């Protein structure tokens, strides 16, 4: 904590008789309380920073580096269908506010690639973290499936998968990004099932985040996908899809009709 800086006349007074007038004692008490409050805020800010770094470092990013997005960067004017873009942003904002006040539920952002699903998923998570102090974990399924292949050559990857699964089960907000991309392209009109070990890993996470007895979710899970629920059932066990992909219209944001903004 910063050392108290007293006016010279008070320092001199302390040296002479060790006593302070009442008004100066009140000033000193006020100053000390302010310094303690500032120090406590610094401790809280440092704890928040370290907590954020922990979750972001544990996350699995498609580009191997953290990405972020805030609501103030969502610009409906970049889309021809400005009204739809505005509605999509407002729905994401509403979902964030619901999570902030304590609701726990699954969210699905669905639509064509490049329309902003990942951006708004991150915007939701960022707002929730800032206003409700609920951290998020981000998992790119494309990167995740790569880790399942790499673990046979690198045992440390297997250890990280185990640690990641533990965090995914307890994260207040979990983002599963590009869900379904890991299955690859359609062949003869159908998708191949995703590898069994990854299915089992994701099922354990989804099952831990759902209280079947209470029919309630533990935390909030945000899924972004380019696929329909019918597509996803071809790739994954229906029990996993049932636990992960919400059917509640209020919790689904459809980006169909928006254009690819990456061009």
N, C-alpha and C positions, 0 to 999 in steps of 0.2 A: 504494500500500500504506500502511496506517496506520503513523504514526511510533511507534517503540518508546517505551513509557512505563516508565522505570526508577524503582525506589524512590529516594527522595532520598539515602539513605546511599550507594547505588551511584553516583549521579551525582557526589556529592562525592568519592568515592574515585577516579573516573575523572579528575576535575580535578586531583587531587593528584599521583598518580604514574603514571596511564595504565594501571595494571595491575589485574586483578581476581583475587580468589581463585578456585581451581578450581571450588568449588561454585557461585559466582556466574556464572562463565563457562558452566557447564553450564545454569544457569537461563536465561541470555541466549540460548544456542544453541537451547534448547527453545522459548523464546518466539518467536524469529525463525522457526523452522521452522513453528510454528503459524500465524503471520501469513502466511507464504508459502502454506501449505496453504489458509488461508481465502481468500486472494486468488485462488489458482488455482481454487478452487471457485466463487467469484464470476464468474470469467471463463467457466468451463464453463456455469454457470447462465445467464449472459447470452447465450452462444452458442446454447444450447438454446432460450431464449426467442425470439431473433431467427430461428432456423431454423423454429420453430413458426409464428411470425407470417408468414414468407415463404410457407409451404405453405398456410396458412389463407387468406391474402390472394389467392393464386393460384387457390384453389378456386372453383367455380361453384355457388352456393347458390340454391335455389329462391326463397327469400325475400330474396335479395341480402344476407344477413348470416349469419355463421357460427353453426352450432348444434353442440351437444355432448351427449353422453350417456355415463354410466358404469354399470358393472354394478350398483353398489350402489343405483341408482335403479330397477332392474327389479324390479317387485313382482308376483309371481304371484297375490297375493290380489285384484288388480283384475280378474281373469278368473274367470268361472264355472268354466271347466275349469282349475283351479289346477295339476293335475298336468301338463297339456300345456304350460302357461305356464312351469312350472318346468323341464320337460325342454328346452324351446326355449332358455331362458336357459343351462342347463348345456351344451348343445351348442355354443352360441356361445362360452362360456367355454373349452371344450375346443379349439375352432378357434383361439382367440387364443393359447392355450398352445403349440399346434403351430407357429404362425408365430413365436412368441417364440424357440423353440429352433432355428429355422432352416429349417423347411419352407417351400416356396413352391408355392402352388397356388391355383386359382380356387375361389370360394365363391359359392353362389347362395342367397339368402333369398327365398322365394316364398310368396305368399298374398294374402289380401284386403287392401284398403287399410285403414290405420289400426290394424293389429294389432301394430305395433312393429318392423317390418323395418328401417327406417332407424335407429331407436334402437339396436338391437343391432349393426348394422353399425358404427355410430359407437363403441359400447362396445368392440367387438373392436379397432378401429383405435386407440382411446385407450389401451387396455391394452398393445397391442403397442408403441406409441410410448413409453409410460412405462417399460416393462420391457426393451425391446430397442433403444430409440433408433432405431426405424424410423418415419419420418414418413409421413403419408398425404395424398393429394389427393382431394378430394371433388368429384364432377361430377354435377349434376342434369341429366338429359337433357331435361327440360322447359325449363329455362333455356338449355341448349345449343342446342336447335333454334331458340329465339328469337334467339340470337346469329347463327345462320346467315342469318336474314332481315335482321337489323340491319346486317350488315357491308356491304351494298350502299349504305347511306346514311351509314355511319360507318366510314371506313377503319381507325380505331383498333381496332374490334371484330375486323376481320380479322387485325390484328397480334396481338391477344390470343389469338385462336384458334390461331395458329401457335405462340405461346409456350406455351399450355396443352397443345397436343399434344405438344410436346417434354417437358414435365414429366410428362404422363400416361404417356409411354413409359418413363420411368425411375423413377417413384415406387415406393418399396419396397412401399407398400400403396396401391392405387387403389380408391376406392368409386365405382361407377356406380349412381346412385340413380334409382328409378322407371323403369327401362329398359322401354321399350314404350309408356309413356304418351304419348310424342311422336307416335305414329301416330294418335292420336285414337280415336274410337269405331268399332265395327264398322258396316259398311254391307252390307246383304244377306248377313249371316253371315260377312263377310270383312273383314280389315284392309287398308287401303291401304299400299303400301310407303312407308317413310320416305324423305324426299328424298335424292337420290343423293349430294350433296356431304357430307351428314352421315354417310351410310353409309361413304363412302370415308375420311372422317376417323377414324371409329371403327375401321374395319378396319385402318388403318395403326397405330393404337395397339395393338389386340389382337394384330396380327401381330408387332409389335416386342416384345411381352411374352411371346411363345411361341417357344421354340427347337425348330423342327420336326425338326432333325437329332437332337437329344438327347431329343425328346419330353418336354420339361420346360418349366416356366413360369419366367419372369424376374419375380421379385416375386410378390405376391399380389393378385388382383383380386377384389373383393367386389361382386357385383351384387344389387340388390334389384329385384324385379319383381312385378307383379300378374298377369302373363300366363304361360301355359303355353309350353313350348318350341315346340309346334305353332303357337301364335299368333305367336311371335317370328319363326319362319321365314317367315310371310306378310309380315312387316314388313321383314325384313332378309335379305341374302344368306346362304344357309346356311353359307358358309365363315366368315363373321363369327360366327355363332351357335356354330359348332363350336369356335372359338377362345375364346369368351367364356363360354358357359354350360356349366358342368361337368355331367358325367353320373355322377360318383362319389357314391354315396349318403352317404358320410361327410362330404362337403363341401356337402351340400344341407340346408338347414333349412326345413321346411315349416310355415307358420303357419296352414294351414287348420284350422279348428276354434276359433280364437281370435276374440274379438269386437273390433269397432272401438272403440278406447279414446279416440277423439277426441270422442265425444259428451258 
